[in-house]
Amino acid sequence: MGFRKYRLQVAVIIILVGLAISSLSLQTFSIGSWDRGSDDSPLGLRLGLDLQGGTHLVYRADDPQVTDEQMEGVANIIERRINSFGVSEPLIQRKGGNEIVVQLPGISDIEEAKELIGGTALLDFRECIDPNATNAGVCPGWQPVTAQGSGGVEKQLTGAFLRPTSALVADPTTGLPTVRFEFNGEGARMFEQITRRLQGRPLGIFLDDQMVSAPVVQAVISQTGQITGISQRDGRLLAIQLNAGALPVPISVVREQDVSATLGRDSLDRSYVAAAIGLGLVMLFMVLYYRVPGLVSVLSLGVYTAIVLAVFKLIPVTLTLSGIAAFVISVGMAVDANVIIFERMREELRSGRTLGAAIETGFDRAWAAIRDSNVTTLITMFILWWFGDQLGEPRIIGFAVTLIIAILTSMFTAIFVTRTLLRLLVNSPLAGRVHLFVPLRGGGSTRTAVGL
């Protein structure tokens, strides 16, 4: 009778648990260009810098008068560069008015990362000031090369006219690394004019005022060009920088922190132990003190844990050491609502109500306290999240986000899952033994009526 009445709620619980477990069982792997450590999370969760190891960098704009728009542009370009290089789960975040925090989990080559992030990649083309020079070796100096752009306006040819399709390739003749680039429509027309005029003369290709190549123009070219004479490593960085664009303002590293993979693994192992101990002690207390309702709360806590971890993976949430601490704390908070409910049930049973009525009334009377306590905690966590975002501190944000998700999930499991499981027991053989549901101590009625 009881199961048929609540079969829809039971079906919802089973489906949610099934989806949560299936999502956690699907491991995700990503392969990038960086030399990364392995992801030791057994559930495929995203691990933060302090658990996986890596590099924490703080950049500051060299110009103290930098605008908010310029810093936003710097952050966007840094993000495009890092994503193009295959970094696993990077964090790029504004801090104050002129700083940017960059976290690169699993990175081993710090100098290469700094070179990729901080390079301005300002590409421009120049011609020799001596019109009779036939190669770069006899050129006494260089000047910007210009051509007619859109509207007939004379413009300098720079990297601003490139399409985001630059790539490192092997030269088909020599096999040496070559960066191939492609101009947009206006740039192609300008490049065609320039190569027609400079046939037999060198065309200098400069990156951040340093000449990287000066090939002699052999034919008229419009759409594509290439840069030779660079190493594989430099060519890879250059291609990414050209595709992402130049930084609006120069930036410098003001703080650098390297977290070893060994330290991260040790923190992760200790976190697993702490979480297991915390979860186990809470479950043991609930069963010993509240008996059958305690066992129900343990099942509810299992549902809570599965759903929370699944949400962490699906959003996804980057799990930091402080985030795991928040999760361990949330385990106790998750059963706090159950404790309030069970105490209200005890009061109702002592006053002479039946078990079914005590369950319903207990939940109704406990809801106000559960709602108010969780709402105040949520408000505090949102404030903490805001401060963490303003300070550029991922650990504060991780703690706040983790606890917000945990609180919302715990409210659902306490009000919906625990209530449904208790309702199912009202018409079971155990319902006739009220003392197994709530330990009555002295006074009050102990009658065993079980109807609703």
Residue, then its C-alpha position, 0 to 999 in steps of 0.5 A: m500500500g505504502f509503496r504504491k502510494y509513493r511509487l513516483q517519488v521512489a522512481v525519481i530517487i532511483i533515477l537520480v541515483g542511477l544518473a549520478i552513479s553512471s556519470l561518476s563511472l564515466q572517466t574523462f580523459s583529455i590530451g594536450s600539448w603540455d607535459r601534464g601530470s596524471d589526474d588521480s581523481p578516481l571519479g574523473l573530477r576536475l582537480g585544482l592546482d593544490l591537488q594536481g600540482g602546477t603553476h600559479l602566476v599573477y600578472r600585472a600591467d606595466d602601465p598603471q593607467v591601464t583601462d578596464e577594457q584593456m585588462e579584459g582584452v588581456a585576459n581574453i587573449i591569455e585564455r585563447r593562448i592557453n586553450s590553444f596550447g592544450v592546458s588541462e582546466p586552466l584558470i584565468q581570473r581578473k584581480g583588482g584593476n590591473e592584475i590577472v591570476v593564471q593557474l595552470p594545473g599539471i604544468s611542468d615547463i614553467e618558463e615556456a608557459k610564461e613565455l607563451i602568456g606574456g609575449t606580445a607577439l606584435l608582428d609587422f613587415r618592413e622593407c630595406i631603406d636601400p632600394n638596391a639591397t638584394n638580401a638582408g645581409v647588406c641592408p643598412g636599415w629597415q622601415p615599415v612597409t605600407a600599401q593601399g588598404s580599404g578606401g585607398v588609405e595607405k596603411q602599414l602591413t602588420g599582424a592585425f591583418l592575419r586570419p587566426t589560421s597560423a600553423l606550424v608546419a614542416d617545409p616540404t623542401t627542407g623539412l625544417p619548421t615553418v610558421r605558415f600564415e594567411f591574410n584576410g581580404e584587405g591584408a591579401r590585397m596589401f600583401e600583393q601590392i607589396t610583393r609586386r613592388l619588392q620582387g628581388r628585394p628582401l622583405g623583413i618579418f619582425l616580431d616584437d621589433q626583432m627580425v625573425s626572417a627576411p626572405v627575398v621576394q621571388a614572386v607576387i603573393s597575395q593570400t599566404g606567407q611563411i616564417t622560416g629560420i625558427s625552432q620547433r618550440d618557438g614556432r609553436l609559440l609564435a603560431i599560437q600568439l599570432n592566432a590569439g592576437a597581441l596583448p593590448v598592454p605589456i604585462s609582467v609576472v609579480r608573483e609565481q608559485d610552483v606546486s609540486a605534483t608530489l605535494g598535490r598527490d599527498s594532499l589528495d590522499r589526505s583529503y580522501v582519508a578525511a572525507a571517509i572518516g568524516l562520512g563514516l563517523v556521521m553515519l555511525f552516530m546517526v545509526l546508533y542514536y536514531r536507530v531506524p531513522g538513523l539508518v534512513s538518514v544514512l541511505s539519504l546521505g548516500v544519495y546526497t553524496a552521489i548527487v553532489l559528486a555528480v554535480f561537481k563533475l557535470i558543471p564542472v567544479t574544479l575541486t581544490l583542497s578547500g573545496i574538499a574541506a567544504f564537502v567534508i563540512s557539508v556531510g555534517m550539515a547534510v544530516d543536520a536537517n535530519v536531526i531537526i526532523f527526528e527531534r520534532m518526530r520524537e516530540e510528536l510521538r511523546s505527545g501521543r501521535t501515531l508514527g505516520a502523523a509524527i513523521e508528517t508533523g515533524f517535517d512540517r515543524a522542522w521546515a522553517a528552521i531548516r529553511d532559515s539556517n540554510v538560507t543564512t548560510l547560502i547568503t554568507m557563501f555568496i558573499l564569500w564567493w564575491f570576495g574571492d572573485q574580487l581578490g582573485e583567490p580560487r581557494i575561497i571561490g572553491f570553498a564557497v561554490t562547493l558549499i553552495i552546491a552541497i547546501l542546496t543538495s542537502m535540502f533536497t535530500a532531507i525534505f524529499v529523499t528522507r521523507t519518502l523513505l520514512r513514509l515507506l516504513v509507516n506500513s511496514p512490520l517495523a512501524g509497530r515498534v515505535h521505539l526503533f524509530v525514535p528512542l523514547r526516554g521517560g514520559g509520554s505515550t509509547r503506543t504503537a498505532v501506525g496509521l496516517 
